[in-house]
Amino acid sequence: MWQKLIDTIDNLVDGISMYRLLMYYLGGLLVAAIGLSAIGVLHYNAIQMAMVAIILIIACWLINKVFANIFEAPINPESSILTALILALIIPPSLGHYGFLFLLAASGLAISSKYILNVKEKHIFNPAAIAVVLTALGPKQNASWWIGTAVMLPFVIVGGILITRKVRREYMVGSFLLASTITTLIYTVIDNVNLLIGLQNMVLSSPLFFLGFVMLTEPYTSPTTRNKQIIYAVLVGVLIAPQVHFGSFYTTPEIALIIGNIFAYLVSSKTKLFPSLIDKVKIAQDTLEFSFTPDLPLAYEPGQYMEWTLPHTNPDSRGSRRWFTLSSSPTEEEVKIGVKFYEKSSSYKTAMLDMNKSTPIVASQIAGDFIMPKNKDIKLVFIAGGIGITPFRSMIKFLLDNQEKRPVRIIYAAKNNESFAYKDVFDAARTSLGINTIYMVSDPKYVNDQPYTVSGLVTADSIHKYIPDYEDCHFYISGTHSMVESVQAALHELGVHHSRVKVDFFQGYA
């Protein structure tokens, strides 16, 4: 039952980009709030609430366009709209005295923070949070966080679960909520307040869930590896508890997040590239490899990924950003990504096909924990499905270039022999390093006439057959969501502990 619910959620969000899904979510919250205000459930003026949102969206969009032109940066309209919607949900929905000027100030501060409050092209603070911190210091206008009300809580939680599942950061939001709950309970006991009342106020009358689902998980201002993300989440969770104070200074949700942003900046990669396309080459059926020259030296671990922003006209629901694993090795001068294309590709991938050497593209945020262990004696099994082979190409190429021997075996699954990419690298590793690759073809109609190629699917039986010492191995799985889930289930069936299984998640292929 629970697994069916998770599968339903995954199917729902898989075809939508994270940023577009977030925009739908925030817009839905705003529409719900306007509707509830119109019927008197929320005590705000529905017309003013709508007007505030429209003013913020227009102001953020125009200001972003101006700054993008000044700094000669790619324009990402989604980003400015998201900032405007967040502001609309946390600042007072009123056009009272100086209200219009306050909205313009908040918009200007939020958007300008992306361009001015940054180091090495990486902005430090969540734009909406830093905007309301600065307006509180300057015009003395505070965020009310009105979205944190009991009547809006069901909408916040339902959509927030979709967002969290999309980015696979349940552990991060969970750590945040747990830290905040424990901190609130401790202060409630110290202050001799009824525990039930303390918990009720925390859940029903605070922006806890909205901040956790929406702003805490924002990729640009949170750490890029799991352990640091948990520390970051706990830090913000502790500081957001309403009783936390330093002398007479009490933290607010926006201040708690800003402090967390500073921590995230200090411990995260600050790389932002404006690479130039060198070439795009077909490496398998419906699969191209894009090679770029980075404008700055790039340091990363084999198996990590970056976010790639490709501005293009009329972007569809998938948006203008994608996460792509680097298929290149740190030993190579070029930066490479392998991309699978479909008959009905997204507008993003259509734009990729049309790319030439002058097409602007931005690569940022080196991230990911899908890297080889430091212990070189651990037996590793790489299991890839389709274009999920890219992180393994990076790892194997790294081992080849350094002539580093590790006990590695590879199972590479695809529909047919034409769908296998990077066979030259894996064949070289077989000869030079003794790393064996089994090419597993799933199409039963395929006639098997290639060396080291077998027919079948990656199941518990096939893993037992080709990896007889599986009990001693650590498994790395990369591919589509369904493929990763099925291989994990097979390993579970074999009794492989989850601590010896690492997965690489791809947020859609369209």
Order of alpha helices (4+ residues) and beta strands (2+ residues): alpha-alpha-alpha-alpha-alpha-beta-beta-alpha-alpha-alpha-alpha-alpha-beta-beta-alpha-beta-beta-beta-beta-beta-beta-alpha-beta-beta-alpha-beta-alpha-beta-beta-alpha-beta-alpha-beta
